[in-house]
């Protein structure tokens, strides 16, 4: 893999600033991440709380908190 994110000593660029809705952050993205986790042996997401928890965890990982 190439690019600045994978070079040794590259400055970390995440979490990204949260500047409003991100069209890349979709239900499909959350479903894809859930599918990868299931593929690694984690239990399937069944309850609504599971999905909202995953979505919140992804948002916290990807974006800075707005109060910063």
Secondary structure, 3 states (H helix, E strand, C coil): CCCHHHCCCCCCCCCECCCCCCCCCCHHHHHHHHHHHHHCCCCCCCCHHHHHHHHHHHHHHHECCCCC
